[in-house]
Amino acid sequence: MSTLSAPGKVELAGLGPVSAEAREAGHATLRRLLRLRWGVGAAVVLLLIVATSVFAPWIAPHDPLAVNIRHRLAPPAWMEGGATEHLLGTDQVGRDLLARMIYGGRVSLLVGITAVLMSATIGVLLGLAAGYFGRNVDWTIMTGVNVMLTFPFVLLALAVIAVLGPGLINMILVLGAAGWPIYARVVRAETLAIREREFVLAGRALGMSHARLVFRQILPNLVSVIVVIATLQVAQVIILESFLSFLGLGIQPPTPAWGNMLGEGRLYMLNSWWIATFPGLAIFVTTLVINLMGNALRDWLDPHLKL
């Protein structure tokens, strides 16, 4: 039983008054636990997607590049005219859709992870330099960050790919080179605060080199922030890769990638909806679970981080 004891407070029998701030803290804790639970579930789903992609040669039921015109546009197995030989049906030239989706996951995850590693490496190094050295170094790097952020990414990617040409390597280079500013800005801000802490000042007084101070004292304190940003960035890169491949500027057929499969299937949406629907669902589910896991990591590692 509870009674009102003062404005903004509720008194629980035998427990004394409970303030509105305490109730809000309890609600925040509950929300955090729910997010962590969703994050664990998302991590399990993502692990299954990654495992399926890694072991594609042993899991895929068919060669993803094998053409069979006699079985073209075959519907999924549960539909009339479908066969268990092709569980998700076939595309416009008779290639097995399930096999192509499994192999397409390898390409999308490879692009996402590799491009994010490239972006993180560039951005973290520049952010550490800007935050630690300050002054002219800081001004130069942050000017570069601001210039990069003024260009719409899609237009920048279109221009670069028009010069370099489409393909896997060029796609990774474009996405990796375009994603570093967010790391530089966040790492710089954190470094500005950490460099004034006592353990850094003590190391400087003891004559530690700049490299040792940066990489042994400051960088370890930024790992949680970097991990959270990188996790969320993987989902964004997968979406961007799929978008560019959909436009024909990314991974080129016949190499299977979710984006170009979606682009090929759009012409058959009315009569053979499965060609585009299943790759679209794969993109949606993968980016959703990565975002859920990223939010859970943020709440677990650094609840006060805002991205």
C-alpha positions as CSV (number, residue, x, y, z in Angstrom):
1,M,0.0,0.0,0.0
2,S,1.3,3.5,-0.8
3,T,0.4,7.0,0.4
4,L,1.3,10.4,-0.8
5,S,3.8,12.1,1.5
6,A,5.0,15.1,-0.5
7,P,4.7,16.5,-4.0
8,G,6.7,14.3,-6.3
9,K,7.1,11.5,-3.8
10,V,5.2,8.3,-3.1
11,E,5.5,6.6,0.3
12,L,5.5,2.8,0.2
13,A,4.4,1.0,3.3
14,G,7.4,0.2,5.5
15,L,9.9,1.6,2.9
16,G,9.5,5.4,3.3
17,P,9.0,8.0,0.5
18,V,10.2,7.3,-3.0
19,S,11.1,10.3,-5.1
20,A,10.2,10.9,-8.7
21,E,13.9,10.8,-9.5
22,A,14.2,7.3,-8.0
23,R,11.2,6.1,-10.0
24,E,12.7,7.5,-13.2
25,A,16.0,5.8,-12.4
26,G,14.2,2.6,-11.9
27,H,12.4,3.0,-15.2
28,A,15.7,3.8,-16.9
29,T,17.3,0.7,-15.5
30,L,14.3,-1.4,-16.7
31,R,14.6,0.1,-20.2
32,R,18.3,-0.7,-20.2
33,L,17.8,-4.3,-19.2
34,L,15.2,-4.7,-22.0
35,R,17.6,-3.2,-24.5
36,L,20.3,-5.6,-23.3
37,R,18.0,-8.5,-23.7
38,W,17.1,-7.4,-27.2
39,G,20.8,-7.0,-27.9
40,V,21.6,-10.5,-26.8
41,G,18.9,-11.9,-29.1
42,A,20.1,-9.7,-32.0
43,A,23.7,-11.0,-31.4
44,V,22.5,-14.6,-31.7
45,V,20.7,-13.9,-34.9
46,L,23.7,-12.0,-36.3
47,L,26.0,-14.8,-35.3
48,L,23.8,-17.2,-37.3
49,I,23.9,-14.9,-40.3
50,V,27.7,-14.6,-40.1
51,A,28.2,-18.3,-39.6
52,T,25.9,-19.1,-42.6
53,S,27.9,-16.6,-44.8
54,V,31.3,-17.9,-43.6
55,F,30.4,-21.6,-44.2
56,A,28.5,-20.9,-47.5
57,P,30.4,-23.5,-49.5
58,W,29.2,-26.2,-47.2
59,I,25.7,-24.9,-46.6
60,A,24.5,-23.5,-49.9
61,P,22.5,-26.2,-51.7
62,H,23.6,-25.2,-55.2
63,D,26.3,-23.3,-57.1
64,P,25.1,-19.6,-56.9
65,L,26.4,-19.0,-60.5
66,A,24.9,-22.1,-62.0
67,V,22.3,-21.2,-64.7
68,N,19.4,-23.5,-65.5
69,I,17.0,-21.9,-68.0
70,R,14.5,-24.8,-67.6
71,H,13.9,-23.8,-64.0
72,R,13.9,-20.1,-64.4
73,L,11.4,-18.1,-62.3
74,A,10.5,-21.2,-60.2
75,P,8.5,-20.1,-57.2
76,P,9.4,-21.0,-53.6
77,A,8.8,-24.6,-52.4
78,W,5.6,-23.8,-50.5
79,M,3.9,-22.3,-53.5
80,E,2.1,-24.0,-56.3
81,G,4.7,-25.1,-58.9
82,G,7.6,-24.9,-56.4
83,A,10.0,-27.7,-55.6
84,T,12.1,-28.6,-52.5
85,E,15.1,-28.5,-54.8
86,H,14.9,-24.7,-54.7
87,L,13.4,-23.7,-51.4
88,L,13.3,-20.0,-52.1
89,G,12.8,-20.4,-55.8
90,T,15.0,-19.3,-58.7
91,D,15.7,-16.1,-60.5
92,Q,15.3,-15.0,-64.1
93,V,18.0,-17.3,-65.4
94,G,17.3,-20.3,-63.1
95,R,19.9,-19.7,-60.4
96,D,19.0,-20.9,-57.0
97,L,17.9,-18.0,-54.9
98,L,18.8,-19.5,-51.5
99,A,22.4,-20.2,-52.6
100,R,22.8,-16.7,-54.0
101,M,21.4,-15.1,-50.8
102,I,23.9,-17.1,-48.7
103,Y,26.8,-16.1,-50.9
104,G,25.5,-12.6,-51.1
105,G,25.7,-12.3,-47.3
106,R,29.4,-13.0,-47.6
107,V,29.9,-10.0,-49.9
108,S,27.7,-7.6,-47.9
109,L,29.3,-8.5,-44.6
110,L,32.8,-8.4,-46.1
111,V,32.2,-4.9,-47.5
112,G,30.6,-3.7,-44.3
113,I,33.3,-5.0,-41.9
114,T,36.3,-4.1,-44.1
115,A,35.1,-0.6,-44.9
116,V,34.3,0.1,-41.2
117,L,37.8,-1.1,-40.2
118,M,39.3,1.2,-42.8
119,S,37.1,4.2,-41.6
120,A,37.8,3.5,-37.9
121,T,41.6,3.3,-38.5
122,I,41.7,6.6,-40.4
123,G,39.3,8.4,-38.1
124,V,40.7,7.2,-34.8
125,L,44.3,8.2,-35.7
126,L,43.2,11.6,-36.9
127,G,41.0,12.1,-33.9
128,L,43.8,11.2,-31.5
129,A,46.2,13.6,-33.3
130,A,43.7,16.4,-33.3
131,G,42.7,16.0,-29.6
132,Y,46.1,15.4,-28.3
133,F,48.2,18.0,-30.1
134,G,45.5,20.6,-30.6
135,R,46.2,24.0,-32.2
136,N,47.2,23.9,-35.9
137,V,47.0,20.1,-36.0
138,D,43.5,20.2,-34.6
139,W,42.4,23.0,-36.9
140,T,43.7,21.3,-40.0
141,I,42.1,17.9,-39.2
142,M,38.8,19.3,-38.2
143,T,38.7,21.5,-41.3
144,G,39.1,18.3,-43.3
145,V,36.3,16.7,-41.3
146,N,34.0,19.7,-42.0
147,V,34.8,19.6,-45.7
148,M,34.0,15.9,-45.9
149,L,30.7,16.4,-44.1
150,T,29.6,19.1,-46.5
151,F,29.6,16.7,-49.5
152,P,26.5,14.5,-49.8
153,F,27.8,10.9,-49.6
154,V,25.8,9.5,-52.5
155,L,27.1,12.2,-54.9
156,L,30.6,11.7,-53.7
157,A,30.3,8.0,-54.2
158,L,28.9,8.4,-57.6
159,A,31.7,10.7,-58.7
160,V,34.4,8.4,-57.3
161,I,33.0,5.2,-58.7
162,A,32.5,6.9,-62.1
163,V,36.2,7.6,-62.1
164,L,37.4,4.3,-60.6
165,G,34.7,2.0,-62.0
166,P,32.4,-0.3,-60.1
167,G,33.7,-3.4,-58.2
168,L,34.3,-4.9,-54.8
169,I,37.7,-3.2,-54.1
170,N,36.5,0.2,-55.3
171,M,33.3,-0.2,-53.2
172,I,35.3,-0.9,-50.0
173,L,37.7,2.1,-50.7
174,V,34.8,4.5,-51.3
175,L,32.8,3.5,-48.3
176,G,35.9,3.3,-46.1
177,A,37.2,6.7,-47.1
178,A,33.8,8.3,-46.6
179,G,33.1,7.1,-43.1
180,W,36.0,8.3,-41.1
181,P,34.8,11.8,-40.0
182,I,32.4,10.5,-37.3
183,Y,35.3,8.6,-35.7
184,A,37.6,11.7,-35.9
185,R,35.0,14.0,-34.3
186,V,34.0,11.7,-31.4
187,V,37.6,10.5,-30.7
188,R,38.9,14.1,-30.7
189,A,36.2,15.2,-28.2
190,E,37.0,12.3,-25.9
191,T,40.8,12.9,-26.2
192,L,40.5,16.5,-25.3
193,A,38.9,15.5,-22.0
194,I,41.2,12.5,-21.3
195,R,44.5,14.4,-22.0
196,E,43.8,16.6,-18.9
197,R,43.4,13.7,-16.5
198,E,45.9,13.1,-13.8
199,F,47.3,9.8,-15.2
200,V,48.1,11.5,-18.5
201,L,49.6,14.5,-16.9
202,A,51.7,12.2,-14.6
203,G,52.9,10.3,-17.6
204,R,53.9,13.5,-19.3
205,A,55.8,14.6,-16.2
206,L,57.7,11.3,-16.2
207,G,58.9,12.0,-19.7
208,M,56.7,9.4,-21.6
209,S,56.8,9.9,-25.4
210,H,53.8,11.3,-27.2
211,A,53.2,7.9,-28.9
212,R,53.2,6.0,-25.6
213,L,50.8,8.5,-24.0
214,V,48.4,8.4,-26.9
215,F,48.4,4.6,-27.6
216,R,49.0,3.3,-24.0
217,Q,47.2,5.8,-21.9
218,I,44.5,7.5,-24.0
219,L,43.4,5.0,-26.6
220,P,42.5,2.2,-24.2
221,N,39.9,4.5,-22.6
222,L,38.3,5.1,-26.0
223,V,37.8,1.4,-27.0
224,S,34.1,1.3,-25.8
225,V,33.2,4.4,-27.8
226,I,34.9,3.1,-30.9
227,V,33.3,-0.3,-30.7
228,V,29.8,1.2,-30.4
229,I,30.3,3.5,-33.4
230,A,31.9,0.8,-35.5
231,T,29.0,-1.6,-34.8
232,L,26.4,0.9,-35.8
233,Q,28.4,1.9,-38.8
234,V,28.5,-1.6,-40.2
235,A,24.7,-1.5,-40.6
236,Q,24.9,1.8,-42.4
237,V,27.7,0.6,-44.7
238,I,25.7,-2.5,-45.7
239,I,22.7,-0.3,-46.6
240,L,24.9,2.0,-48.6
241,E,26.6,-0.9,-50.4
242,S,23.2,-2.4,-51.2
243,F,21.9,0.9,-52.5
244,L,24.9,1.4,-54.8
245,S,24.8,-2.2,-56.0
246,F,21.0,-1.7,-56.6
247,L,21.9,1.2,-58.9
248,G,24.5,-0.9,-60.7
249,L,27.4,1.1,-59.2
250,G,28.6,-1.5,-56.7
251,I,29.1,-5.2,-56.9
252,Q,28.5,-6.3,-60.5
253,P,26.6,-9.4,-61.6
254,P,26.9,-12.3,-61.7
255,T,28.6,-12.0,-58.3
256,P,25.8,-12.4,-55.8
257,A,25.2,-9.4,-53.5
258,W,22.0,-8.5,-51.8
259,G,21.9,-5.1,-53.5
260,N,22.3,-6.2,-57.0
261,M,19.9,-9.1,-56.5
262,L,17.4,-6.6,-55.4
263,G,18.1,-4.5,-58.5
264,E,17.7,-7.5,-60.8
265,G,14.5,-8.6,-59.1
266,R,12.7,-5.2,-59.3
267,L,11.8,-6.0,-62.9
268,Y,9.9,-9.1,-61.9
269,M,8.1,-7.8,-58.8
270,L,4.6,-8.3,-60.2
271,N,4.9,-11.9,-61.2
272,S,8.0,-13.2,-59.4
273,W,8.1,-11.2,-56.2
274,W,10.5,-13.6,-54.4
275,I,13.5,-12.5,-56.5
276,A,13.6,-9.1,-54.9
277,T,11.7,-9.8,-51.6
278,F,14.1,-12.2,-50.0
279,P,17.2,-10.2,-50.6
280,G,15.3,-7.1,-49.3
281,L,14.4,-9.0,-46.1
282,A,18.0,-10.2,-45.7
283,I,19.2,-6.5,-45.8
284,F,16.4,-5.5,-43.4
285,V,17.0,-8.2,-40.8
286,T,20.8,-7.9,-40.9
287,T,20.8,-4.1,-40.4
288,L,18.1,-4.4,-37.8
289,V,20.0,-6.9,-35.6
290,I,23.2,-5.0,-36.0
291,N,21.5,-1.8,-34.8
292,L,19.9,-3.5,-31.9
293,M,23.2,-5.0,-30.9
294,G,24.9,-1.6,-31.3
295,N,22.3,0.1,-29.0
296,A,22.8,-2.7,-26.4
297,L,26.5,-2.3,-26.5
298,R,26.2,1.4,-26.1
299,D,23.9,1.0,-23.0
300,W,26.3,-1.6,-21.6
301,L,29.6,0.0,-22.3
302,D,28.7,3.7,-22.1
303,P,25.1,4.5,-21.2
304,H,25.8,8.3,-21.5
305,L,27.1,8.1,-25.1
306,K,24.8,9.9,-27.5
307,L,25.2,9.1,-31.3
